[in-house]
């Protein structure tokens, strides 16, 4: 997909009420991180009111024998940014009258009731209140949905559902994916493609389940080991990329994620391309965890998929300067994507190395704040 056919028209920052000097600062900061060896490559995109006002690609998609430049159409591992895309599939099914968020998961996946899980609601699932945060499924189940469904039935509770918040890194969204399968009668990856990605015109730049024909475009992910970068063998494997892990295996460009959030912050539509209603967006981005705290004692503000800026000091990478209604998600030490419904701005920052804390959260807050400060 060329920029001429991308669903967001290109506009100058100043024509959309944004400061281009801030984007120069943003690019310089990211280039300094690459020069310091923090990550091989990165990509950013900023959009406002349906226009793409800035995008840039930096560095390399791989290292060593796999070294190659990153390009504007390079696909980056989104990690947990995928959670919002998966959640949006459930939002679509809910507004079509297929289920209520107060329904129990077991109403659609009867076997999930095993081990005391029968009363967990879909709302609790999407807000990380389900009670099984550390559960995993076998790699063999990634691309075998019959096995996946049987394994999630065996999940055991770690605490009483609804009694607390604790981030479910992948467990909740395996269940969400199987719920989408059951409710829609369609593979969740196909549903996401047909009902979200294609209607928005992003079918060449956003994937949950990467086709083998597109794998050459995928940037490698890297880990930081003893201060050095190493190519991650799991996320570069074909079975990982094709699986479309619903809580952390999507691939996309930064501009595709900026466009996705443009649709969300403009009432569910990208120009004439509508995927959701304004009322569903308002419902899904409400704070559904009032008074709840993370395991470190910090307050959390979670919607039905994304988290909200709220009044958190660091704001999970959404930027301390952001409007309290800003919502989005981060991805495993490597990325952050968000939209601000008050300003009409969306931002996506993706990179290809998993950084450790606190540096990761610090740099995500820096890049987001530079964008917030560009808004006039």
C-alpha positions as CSV (number, residue, x, y, z in Angstrom):
1,X,0.0,0.0,0.0
2,X,1.4,3.3,-1.0
3,X,0.8,6.5,0.9
4,X,-1.4,7.6,-2.0
5,X,-3.9,4.7,-1.3
6,X,-3.6,4.9,2.5
7,X,-7.0,5.7,4.1
8,X,-5.6,8.8,5.8
9,X,-4.8,11.8,3.6
10,X,-1.4,13.5,4.3
11,X,-1.4,17.0,5.7
12,X,1.3,19.4,7.1
13,X,1.4,19.5,10.9
14,X,0.7,23.2,11.0
15,X,-2.4,22.8,8.8
16,X,-3.8,20.5,11.5
17,X,-2.9,22.7,14.5
18,X,0.3,20.9,15.4
19,X,3.9,22.0,15.9
20,X,6.4,20.5,13.4
21,X,9.3,21.5,15.6
22,X,8.1,19.0,18.2
23,X,8.2,16.2,15.6
24,X,11.8,17.2,14.9
25,X,12.6,16.8,18.6
26,X,10.7,13.4,18.6
27,X,12.7,12.1,15.7
28,X,16.0,13.3,17.2
29,X,15.2,11.5,20.5
30,X,14.4,8.2,18.8
31,X,17.5,8.5,16.6
32,X,19.6,9.0,19.8
33,X,18.1,5.8,21.3
34,X,19.0,3.8,18.2
35,X,22.6,5.3,18.3
36,X,22.8,4.2,21.9
37,X,21.9,0.6,20.9
38,X,18.6,0.6,22.7
39,X,16.8,-0.9,19.7
40,X,17.8,-1.5,16.0
41,X,14.8,0.3,14.5
42,X,11.5,2.1,15.2
43,X,8.6,3.8,13.5
44,X,6.3,6.6,14.5
45,X,3.1,8.1,13.1
46,X,0.9,11.0,14.2
47,X,-2.6,11.7,12.9
48,X,-5.2,14.3,13.7
49,X,-8.8,14.7,12.5
50,X,-8.5,12.0,9.9
51,X,-5.2,13.3,8.5
52,X,-1.7,11.8,8.7
53,X,0.5,14.7,9.8
54,X,3.8,12.9,10.5
55,X,5.4,9.5,10.0
56,X,9.0,8.3,10.0
57,X,10.9,5.1,10.0
58,X,14.3,4.6,11.7
59,X,17.1,2.1,11.6
60,X,17.0,-1.6,10.9
61,X,14.4,-4.4,10.9
62,X,17.0,-7.0,12.0
63,X,20.6,-7.4,13.2
64,X,23.6,-9.6,12.4
65,X,22.9,-12.0,9.5
66,X,19.3,-10.8,9.4
67,X,20.2,-7.1,9.2
68,X,18.1,-5.1,6.8
69,X,16.8,-1.6,6.7
70,X,13.3,-0.8,8.0
71,X,10.9,0.7,5.5
72,X,7.6,2.6,5.6
73,X,5.8,-0.7,5.0
74,X,7.8,-2.8,7.5
75,X,5.5,-4.6,9.9
76,X,6.3,-4.4,13.6
77,X,5.3,-6.8,16.3
78,X,2.6,-5.0,18.3
79,X,2.6,-7.2,21.3
80,X,-0.2,-6.1,23.7
81,X,-1.4,-3.4,21.4
82,X,-3.1,-6.3,19.8
83,X,-5.4,-6.6,22.9
84,X,-7.4,-3.5,21.8
85,X,-7.9,-4.9,18.3
86,X,-9.2,-8.2,19.7
87,X,-11.4,-6.3,22.2
88,X,-12.9,-4.3,19.3
89,X,-14.1,-7.5,17.7
90,X,-16.1,-8.2,20.8
91,X,-17.4,-4.6,20.8
92,X,-18.7,-5.2,17.3
93,X,-20.4,-8.4,18.2
94,X,-22.0,-6.8,21.3
95,X,-23.5,-3.8,19.4
96,X,-24.9,-6.3,16.9
97,X,-26.9,-7.9,19.7
98,X,-24.9,-11.1,19.9
99,X,-24.1,-10.9,23.6
100,X,-24.1,-8.6,26.6
101,X,-20.9,-7.7,28.5
102,X,-22.6,-8.9,31.7
103,X,-23.0,-12.4,30.2
104,X,-20.9,-15.2,31.6
105,X,-18.1,-16.6,29.3
106,X,-19.5,-20.0,30.1
107,X,-22.8,-19.0,28.4
108,X,-20.9,-19.3,25.1
109,X,-18.0,-21.6,26.1
110,X,-19.8,-24.1,28.5
111,X,-16.7,-26.0,29.3
112,X,-15.0,-22.8,30.6
113,X,-17.1,-23.2,33.8
114,X,-14.7,-25.9,35.0
115,X,-12.6,-25.1,38.1
116,X,-14.9,-22.5,39.5
117,X,-14.9,-20.2,36.4
118,X,-18.6,-20.4,35.6
119,X,-19.6,-16.9,36.7
120,X,-16.7,-14.9,35.1
121,X,-18.3,-12.2,32.9
122,X,-17.0,-10.9,29.6
123,X,-16.6,-7.5,31.2
124,X,-14.4,-9.0,33.9
125,X,-12.4,-10.8,31.3
126,X,-11.6,-7.6,29.3
127,X,-10.8,-5.5,32.4
128,X,-8.3,-8.0,33.8
129,X,-10.5,-9.0,36.7
130,X,-11.0,-12.6,35.6
131,X,-8.7,-14.2,38.3
132,X,-6.3,-16.2,36.2
133,X,-3.5,-13.8,35.2
134,X,-0.6,-16.2,35.0
135,X,-2.1,-19.0,33.1
136,X,-0.6,-20.0,29.7
137,X,-1.5,-22.4,26.9
138,X,0.9,-24.7,25.1
139,X,2.6,-23.6,21.9
140,X,0.9,-26.5,20.1
141,X,-2.4,-24.7,20.7
142,X,-1.4,-21.4,19.1
143,X,-2.7,-22.6,15.7
144,X,-5.0,-25.4,16.9
145,X,-8.2,-23.8,18.2
146,X,-9.8,-27.1,19.3
147,X,-6.8,-27.7,21.5
148,X,-6.8,-24.0,22.6
149,X,-10.4,-24.2,23.6
150,X,-9.8,-27.4,25.6
151,X,-6.8,-25.9,27.4
152,X,-8.6,-22.7,28.4
153,X,-11.3,-24.9,30.0
154,X,-8.6,-26.2,32.3
155,X,-7.5,-22.8,33.6
156,X,-7.6,-22.5,37.4
157,X,-8.4,-19.4,39.4
158,X,-5.7,-17.6,41.4
159,X,-8.2,-15.3,43.1
160,X,-11.9,-14.6,43.2
161,X,-13.1,-13.1,39.9
162,X,-14.0,-9.4,40.2
163,X,-12.4,-9.0,43.6
164,X,-9.2,-7.3,42.2
165,X,-7.3,-6.2,39.2
166,X,-4.2,-7.9,37.9
167,X,-2.9,-7.7,34.4
168,X,-3.5,-10.9,32.3
169,X,-0.6,-10.8,29.9
170,X,-2.1,-13.4,27.5
171,X,-4.5,-15.6,29.4
172,X,-7.6,-13.4,29.1
173,X,-7.3,-12.8,25.4
174,X,-7.0,-16.5,24.6
175,X,-10.4,-16.8,26.2
176,X,-11.6,-13.7,24.3
177,X,-10.5,-15.2,21.0
178,X,-12.4,-18.4,21.7
179,X,-15.5,-16.4,22.7
180,X,-15.3,-14.5,19.3
181,X,-15.0,-17.9,17.6
182,X,-18.1,-19.2,19.4
183,X,-20.2,-16.1,19.2
184,X,-19.5,-15.2,15.6
185,X,-19.1,-18.8,14.2
186,X,-15.9,-17.5,12.5
187,X,-12.1,-17.8,13.3
188,X,-11.3,-14.7,15.3
189,X,-8.5,-13.8,13.0
190,X,-10.9,-13.9,10.0
191,X,-13.5,-11.9,11.9
192,X,-10.9,-9.2,12.9
193,X,-9.7,-9.0,9.3
194,X,-13.2,-8.9,7.7
195,X,-14.9,-6.6,10.3
196,X,-12.2,-4.3,11.4
197,X,-9.1,-4.2,9.3
198,X,-10.5,-4.4,5.8
199,X,-13.4,-2.0,6.4
200,X,-10.9,0.6,7.6
201,X,-8.7,0.0,4.4
202,X,-5.8,-1.3,6.4
203,X,-5.6,-4.8,5.0
204,X,-2.0,-4.3,3.7
205,X,-0.7,-2.8,6.9
206,X,-2.4,-4.5,9.9
207,X,-2.6,-8.2,10.7
208,X,-3.7,-10.5,13.5
209,X,-2.4,-13.7,12.0
210,X,0.4,-12.8,9.6
211,X,0.2,-14.6,6.2
212,X,3.4,-16.4,5.1
213,X,3.4,-14.2,2.0
214,X,3.9,-11.1,4.3
215,X,6.5,-12.5,6.6
216,X,9.4,-10.9,4.7
217,X,8.1,-7.5,5.7
218,X,8.1,-8.3,9.4
219,X,10.8,-6.7,11.6
220,X,12.5,-9.1,14.0
221,X,11.9,-8.6,17.7
222,X,15.0,-8.5,20.0
223,X,15.6,-8.9,23.7
224,X,18.2,-7.1,25.8
225,X,20.6,-9.7,27.2
226,X,23.6,-8.4,29.4
227,X,23.3,-5.1,27.7
228,X,23.3,-6.5,24.2
229,X,20.6,-7.1,21.7
230,X,19.7,-10.6,20.7
231,X,17.1,-11.8,18.1
232,X,14.1,-13.3,19.8
233,X,13.7,-16.9,18.5
234,X,10.1,-17.3,19.5
235,X,8.5,-14.2,17.9
236,X,10.5,-14.7,14.7
237,X,9.2,-18.3,14.2
238,X,6.5,-18.9,11.6
239,X,4.1,-20.5,14.0
240,X,4.1,-17.4,16.2
241,X,3.6,-15.0,13.3
242,X,0.7,-17.0,11.8
243,X,-1.0,-17.6,15.1
244,X,-2.2,-14.1,15.6
245,X,-1.9,-14.4,19.4
246,X,-4.9,-12.3,20.5
247,X,-3.2,-10.7,23.5
248,X,0.2,-10.0,21.8
249,X,0.8,-11.3,18.3
250,X,-0.5,-8.7,15.9
251,X,1.7,-7.0,13.3
252,X,1.3,-3.6,11.8
253,X,2.8,-0.3,10.7
254,X,2.7,2.7,12.9
255,X,0.5,4.6,10.5
256,X,-2.0,1.7,10.5
257,X,-2.3,1.9,14.3
258,X,-2.6,5.7,14.2
259,X,-5.4,5.2,11.7
260,X,-7.1,2.5,13.9
261,X,-7.1,4.9,16.8
262,X,-8.4,7.7,14.6
263,X,-11.5,5.6,14.0
264,X,-11.9,4.9,17.7
265,X,-11.5,8.6,18.8
266,X,-13.9,9.7,16.1
267,X,-16.9,7.6,17.2
268,X,-16.0,4.4,15.4
269,X,-15.4,5.7,11.9
270,X,-12.5,6.7,9.6
271,X,-14.1,9.1,7.3
272,X,-16.9,7.2,5.6
273,X,-15.6,3.9,6.9
274,X,-17.6,3.0,10.0
275,X,-16.9,-0.1,12.1
276,X,-18.5,0.9,15.4
277,X,-21.1,3.2,16.9
278,X,-20.2,6.3,19.0
279,X,-22.1,4.9,21.9
280,X,-20.1,1.6,21.9
281,X,-16.8,3.5,21.8
282,X,-18.0,5.6,24.8
283,X,-19.0,2.5,26.7
284,X,-15.8,0.6,25.9
285,X,-13.5,3.5,26.8
286,X,-15.2,4.2,30.1
287,X,-13.2,3.6,33.3
288,X,-14.4,0.1,34.4
289,X,-11.9,-0.3,37.2
290,X,-12.7,2.6,39.5
291,X,-11.0,2.3,42.9
292,X,-8.9,-0.7,41.7
293,X,-5.1,-0.9,42.1
294,X,-2.3,-2.8,40.4
295,X,-0.1,-5.2,42.4
296,X,2.3,-2.3,43.0
297,X,-0.5,-0.3,44.6
298,X,-0.9,2.2,41.7
299,X,-4.4,3.1,40.6
300,X,-5.6,1.6,37.3
301,X,-8.1,3.0,34.8
302,X,-9.1,0.2,32.4
303,X,-11.7,0.2,29.7
304,X,-12.9,-2.8,27.9
305,X,-9.5,-3.4,26.2
306,X,-7.6,-0.2,26.4
307,X,-6.4,1.6,29.4
308,X,-7.1,5.3,30.1
309,X,-4.7,8.2,31.0
310,X,-6.9,9.0,34.0
311,X,-4.9,10.7,36.8
312,X,-1.9,8.4,36.9
313,X,1.5,10.2,37.1
314,X,3.3,8.2,34.4
315,X,0.1,7.0,32.7
316,X,1.5,3.7,31.4
317,X,3.3,5.4,28.5
318,X,0.2,7.5,27.4
319,X,2.0,10.7,28.5
320,X,1.6,12.7,31.6
321,X,0.6,15.7,29.5
322,X,-2.3,13.9,27.9
323,X,-6.0,14.5,28.4
324,X,-7.5,12.2,31.1
325,X,-9.6,10.7,28.4
326,X,-6.6,9.6,26.3
327,X,-6.8,5.8,25.9
328,X,-4.5,3.2,24.3
329,X,-2.1,0.4,25.2
330,X,1.6,-0.5,25.3
331,X,3.4,-3.5,24.0
332,X,6.0,-5.5,26.0
333,X,8.8,-3.0,26.4
334,X,8.7,-2.0,22.8
335,X,5.7,0.2,21.8
336,X,2.8,2.4,22.7
337,X,-0.3,3.5,20.7
338,X,-3.0,5.9,21.8
339,X,-5.8,8.2,20.8
340,X,-7.0,11.4,22.5
341,X,-10.7,12.1,21.8
342,X,-10.4,15.6,23.2
343,X,-7.8,16.8,20.7
344,X,-8.5,14.3,17.8
345,X,-4.8,13.2,17.9
346,X,-3.6,9.6,17.6
347,X,-0.1,8.4,18.0
348,X,1.8,5.1,17.4
349,X,5.3,4.4,18.3
350,X,6.7,0.9,17.6
351,X,10.2,-0.5,18.0
352,X,11.9,-3.9,17.8
353,X,13.5,-4.5,21.1
354,X,11.9,-5.4,24.5
355,X,13.3,-2.9,27.0
356,X,13.4,-3.4,30.7
357,X,11.8,-1.1,33.3
358,X,12.0,1.6,34.3
359,X,13.7,2.9,31.1
360,X,10.9,1.5,28.9
361,X,8.1,3.4,30.7
362,X,10.2,6.5,31.0
363,X,11.0,6.7,27.2
364,X,7.4,5.9,26.3
365,X,6.2,8.8,28.5
366,X,8.8,11.1,26.9
367,X,7.8,10.3,23.3
368,X,4.1,10.6,24.1
369,X,4.6,13.9,25.9
370,X,6.5,15.4,22.9
371,X,3.4,14.6,20.8
372,X,1.0,16.0,23.4
373,X,3.0,19.2,23.5
374,X,2.8,19.5,19.7
375,X,-1.0,20.0,19.9
376,X,-2.1,23.6,19.7
